[in-house]
Amino acid sequence: MPRHFTILVAAALLATLGPAVAQAPAAPAKAADAKAGKAFVDRDCIGCHAQKFAGDPDQMYRRPDRRVKTSAQLLAQVQACNANLGKGYFPEEEEHIAAYLNLEFYHFKP
C-alpha cells in the first residue's frame, strides 16, 4: 500500500476517533497489566512493525522522530491501531498494551 494512502487513512481514522480519544483516560490505568499487554504486542503488533522497519519491530518505539510524547498520546495511538486493524480490543486491553509499551520503551511518569 502506498505510504501516502496509509497516511490519509490514518488521518481519516484519527479524525473520526477524535471524540472517542478525547474521552479516553489521560494515561493507562494504574491497574493495567503490562504482562498481559506484552502478550498482545507479541501476538498482534510485532509482524506489522517489523515489516515497516526492516525486520526490527522495536524501531517503531525507538526512532528519534516518534510522534508519541505523552502517556495519553500512547494510549490514543494504541486505540488508533486497534481501530485501524480491527483487532476488537476492549478498553482494558488497550490499557494493558499501553502499559507494556510504556514500561518497555517510553517510561512516561504516571
Secondary structure, DSSP 4 states (H G I P E B T S, - for coil): --HHHHHHHHHHHHHHHHHHHHTS-SS--TT--HHHHHHHHHHHTHHHHHHHTTT-TTHHHH-TT-S--SHHHHHHHHHHHHHHHT----HHHHHHHHHHHIIIII----
